[in-house]
Amino acid sequence: MNTNPKGENAKNSNISPEEVAFKIIHASSYRGPVIIFDLRRRTLDEKGLPLTHEKAREVGALIADYVQHFEQMNSLILADDHRDCSFYATKEICEILQGKFSDMIWAGAFPHSEYIPCVSSEIQGKGHVHAWAHAEKGYSFGMLKLKSIPENYFQFNHIINGVENYLPEVVYWIMEALIDKELYYPALYNEKAEQHKLKLPAKIAKDPHMRIWHKTMKL
């Protein structure tokens, strides 16, 4: 690693959290149906973005705000400290990952997580009862606070190592199951949201198969 004062790390040592968040969001894309915003130290170091733990948390908060702003579905914020990790999707998808569906227990990758609904300010403005009803709907947008993340996932007769590798696989099959059950399948991002303060639009899915899922689902 180049640690010369004139090197890349030295140049980026005073970079603002907003700039780091911009770089991470800009570089992130759908991997299957999941976007992974990777804030782990090794990843940031590889990108020449050395951060203190406190600064990394600031960046994580900015990315979380971005994800919630666009209701950026199936987003994983990944950090070294599990307490700073979170996953965003519909209530149904989150509860499936918690293992709360007995016929889909295979998908319970995050059994110790806590589900927190993310109710927009527009919905909250309509009153507490309206906000509660919206949050209780299965297709509402929400967050899983991940208290622990399994290192491996057992699929059939082999092991998938690393959440960044197994989660896109698990969520893919969850979404297939939603289609089979004719449950609500969400848009992967909120197209109506105004541009975020980081001046970045929502991350758009480029995989044509993902667009086909939207066209064929009965919403």
Backbone torsions as a table, in degrees:
resi	resn	phi	psi	omega
1	MET	NA	138.7	-178.5
2	ASN	-80.1	110.7	179.5
3	THR	-109.5	10.1	176.6
4	ASN	-61.4	137.9	-179.6
5	PRO	-53.1	-24.8	179.9
6	LYS	-94.0	1.3	-177.2
7	GLY	-78.9	178.9	-175.8
8	GLU	-61.6	-43.0	-179.0
9	ASN	-63.9	-40.5	178.4
10	ALA	-64.7	-39.6	-179.4
11	LYS	-63.0	-34.5	-175.9
12	ASN	-96.2	4.0	-174.5
13	SER	-63.8	-27.3	-178.8
14	ASN	-106.0	16.7	-179.0
15	ILE	-66.1	142.3	-176.0
16	SER	-77.1	156.8	176.1
17	PRO	-57.5	-36.3	178.8
18	GLU	-62.3	-41.2	179.5
19	GLU	-67.0	-39.9	178.7
20	VAL	-65.3	-44.9	178.9
21	ALA	-60.1	-42.4	178.1
22	PHE	-58.5	-47.0	-178.6
23	LYS	-63.3	-41.5	-177.8
24	ILE	-68.9	-44.8	179.2
25	ILE	-64.2	-43.9	-178.6
26	HIS	-60.4	-36.6	-177.2
27	ALA	-83.5	-12.8	-175.9
28	SER	-85.0	146.7	177.1
29	SER	-149.8	165.6	179.3
30	TYR	-62.9	131.6	170.9
31	ARG	-112.4	97.6	-164.8
32	GLY	64.7	-133.2	-179.7
33	PRO	-91.5	8.6	-173.5
34	VAL	-120.5	138.2	169.5
35	ILE	-104.4	132.4	179.0
36	ILE	-114.7	116.4	175.0
37	PHE	-96.3	102.2	-168.3
38	ASP	-93.5	110.0	179.6
39	LEU	-107.9	15.1	179.2
40	ARG	-67.9	145.5	-173.8
41	ARG	-55.4	-42.4	-177.1
42	ARG	-63.5	-36.0	179.6
43	THR	-70.4	-43.2	179.2
44	LEU	-65.0	-39.2	177.7
45	ASP	-62.7	-41.0	178.7
46	GLU	-62.0	-31.2	179.8
47	LYS	-87.8	1.9	-178.4
48	GLY	71.3	33.5	-178.2
49	LEU	-124.3	69.8	-179.4
50	PRO	-69.4	128.5	-177.4
51	LEU	-130.6	146.6	168.7
52	THR	-73.1	165.6	179.4
53	HIS	-61.3	-40.7	-179.0
54	GLU	-64.7	-42.4	-179.0
55	LYS	-68.8	-36.5	177.2
56	ALA	-62.4	-36.3	177.4
57	ARG	-66.7	-37.3	176.2
58	GLU	-62.2	-42.9	178.6
59	VAL	-63.7	-42.5	178.4
60	GLY	-59.8	-39.4	179.2
61	ALA	-65.7	-38.4	178.3
62	LEU	-66.0	-41.6	179.8
63	ILE	-69.1	-38.9	176.9
64	ALA	-60.9	-40.6	178.2
65	ASP	-63.7	-40.8	177.6
66	TYR	-62.1	-48.1	-179.2
67	VAL	-60.5	-44.5	-178.7
68	GLN	-70.2	-34.1	-179.8
69	HIS	-59.8	-45.8	-178.5
70	PHE	-94.7	2.3	-172.4
71	GLU	46.8	52.8	-175.9
72	GLN	-72.8	97.2	-170.4
73	MET	-65.5	148.8	175.5
74	ASN	58.2	44.3	179.4
75	SER	-101.7	130.7	176.7
76	LEU	-113.6	120.7	171.4
77	ILE	-95.8	115.6	-171.4
78	LEU	-112.5	122.9	-179.3
79	ALA	-132.4	168.0	179.4
80	ASP	-66.3	-37.9	178.3
81	ASP	-90.7	119.6	-177.8
82	HIS	-57.9	-26.3	179.7
83	ARG	-66.0	-18.4	179.9
84	ASP	-99.7	4.8	-178.5
85	CYS	-96.0	143.0	178.5
86	SER	-153.4	155.2	178.7
87	PHE	-128.5	139.0	-175.7
88	TYR	-120.9	132.4	177.4
89	ALA	-169.1	-166.7	175.1
90	THR	-72.6	163.9	178.0
91	LYS	-58.8	-41.8	-179.2
92	GLU	-61.8	-46.5	-179.2
93	ILE	-63.4	-43.1	179.2
94	CYS	-61.8	-42.6	-178.6
95	GLU	-70.1	-31.8	174.4
96	ILE	-63.3	-42.6	178.5
97	LEU	-67.6	-24.0	174.9
98	GLN	-78.5	-11.1	-179.1
99	GLY	85.5	24.2	-175.2
100	LYS	-88.0	-4.5	177.2
101	PHE	-104.4	111.4	-172.2
102	SER	-61.2	-30.1	180.0
103	ASP	-87.7	0.3	178.1
104	MET	-130.5	34.3	-176.1
105	ILE	-62.5	-22.9	177.7
106	TRP	-59.8	-24.8	-175.5
107	ALA	-91.5	1.4	-175.4
108	GLY	-74.7	68.5	-176.6
109	ALA	-72.4	-25.4	-175.7
110	PHE	-125.4	67.1	-174.3
111	PRO	-68.6	-20.0	-176.0
112	HIS	-103.3	16.7	-177.2
113	SER	-85.7	167.1	178.8
114	GLU	-119.8	127.0	179.8
115	TYR	-87.8	131.5	178.4
116	ILE	-129.6	116.0	179.2
117	PRO	-67.3	143.0	177.9
118	CYS	-109.9	95.9	-177.3
119	VAL	-94.6	126.4	-176.8
120	SER	-65.5	158.2	179.1
121	SER	-63.0	-30.7	178.4
122	GLU	-63.7	-44.0	178.6
123	ILE	-69.3	-42.6	179.3
124	GLN	-59.4	-33.8	-179.0
125	GLY	-65.9	-15.5	179.7
126	LYS	-87.7	-0.6	175.5
127	GLY	114.5	159.5	-174.8
128	HIS	-62.2	-43.5	-177.7
129	VAL	-64.4	-43.2	179.7
130	HIS	-63.9	-42.7	179.9
131	ALA	-63.5	-41.9	179.5
132	TRP	-63.5	-44.8	-179.4
133	ALA	-62.4	-40.5	179.7
134	HIS	-64.7	-44.3	-178.0
135	ALA	-64.0	-29.4	-177.7
136	GLU	-81.8	-9.1	178.2
137	LYS	-71.4	140.9	-177.2
138	GLY	-61.5	-28.1	-176.5
139	TYR	-93.9	6.1	179.5
140	SER	-70.7	152.4	-177.5
141	PHE	-80.4	138.6	-179.8
142	GLY	-157.9	-177.8	-173.5
143	MET	-128.3	139.7	168.8
144	LEU	-101.4	117.9	170.5
145	LYS	-81.4	119.5	-173.0
146	LEU	-92.4	106.4	-179.0
147	LYS	-78.9	-19.6	174.7
148	SER	-157.8	151.6	179.7
149	ILE	-128.7	115.7	177.6
150	PRO	-59.2	139.9	179.2
151	GLU	-72.7	-32.4	-174.3
152	ASN	-129.2	160.0	174.5
153	TYR	-132.3	127.3	-179.7
154	PHE	-89.2	116.0	178.9
155	GLN	-120.4	114.3	-178.4
156	PHE	55.3	-112.6	-176.1
157	ASN	-110.8	19.7	177.4
158	HIS	-142.0	166.8	-176.9
159	ILE	-109.6	135.3	173.3
160	ILE	-105.1	121.8	-177.5
161	ASN	-92.9	135.2	174.0
162	GLY	88.2	129.0	-178.4
163	VAL	-60.9	-31.1	-179.9
164	GLU	-67.5	-18.9	179.0
165	ASN	-96.9	-40.6	-175.5
166	TYR	-86.7	-28.0	-175.6
167	LEU	-64.2	-43.2	176.0
168	PRO	-58.3	-36.2	178.5
169	GLU	-66.5	-46.1	-178.9
170	VAL	-63.9	-47.0	-177.3
171	VAL	-66.5	-34.8	176.3
172	TYR	-55.2	-48.8	-177.4
173	TRP	-73.5	-28.0	173.3
174	ILE	-62.8	-44.7	-178.1
175	MET	-68.2	-34.4	173.2
176	GLU	-62.8	-40.9	179.9
177	ALA	-65.6	-37.2	177.5
178	LEU	-60.9	-39.7	178.9
179	ILE	-65.3	-46.4	179.9
180	ASP	-59.5	-37.2	-178.3
181	LYS	-86.2	-2.0	-176.3
182	GLU	55.6	36.6	173.0
183	LEU	-84.9	170.1	-177.8
184	TYR	-66.7	130.3	176.5
185	TYR	-115.9	120.9	-171.1
186	PRO	-83.8	157.6	164.4
187	ALA	-63.7	148.2	-174.8
188	LEU	-78.6	-8.7	177.0
189	TYR	-161.4	158.0	-179.5
190	ASN	-88.6	106.2	-177.4
191	GLU	-72.4	-19.1	-176.3
192	LYS	-82.5	-16.1	-177.6
193	ALA	-65.2	140.1	175.6
194	GLU	-68.9	163.5	-178.9
195	GLN	-59.4	140.4	-178.4
196	HIS	-71.9	160.5	-177.3
197	LYS	-63.3	-19.8	174.9
198	LEU	-79.5	2.6	178.6
199	LYS	63.2	35.9	176.5
200	LEU	-121.7	137.2	175.6
201	PRO	-77.9	175.7	174.6
202	ALA	-63.2	153.5	176.9
203	LYS	-79.4	121.6	-174.3
204	ILE	-96.0	137.6	178.0
205	ALA	-76.2	124.2	-178.6
206	LYS	-98.9	-12.0	-179.9
207	ASP	-68.8	118.2	-177.3
208	PRO	-60.9	-29.9	179.9
209	HIS	-65.6	-33.4	178.9
210	MET	-68.7	-36.6	178.2
211	ARG	-68.6	-36.6	178.6
212	ILE	-62.3	-39.6	178.1
213	TRP	-55.5	-43.1	-179.4
214	HIS	-64.2	-40.6	-176.4
215	LYS	-69.1	-32.0	-173.9
216	THR	-94.2	-12.0	-179.3
217	MET	-76.4	144.7	174.0
218	LYS	-88.4	99.5	-176.4
219	LEU	-88.2	NA	NA
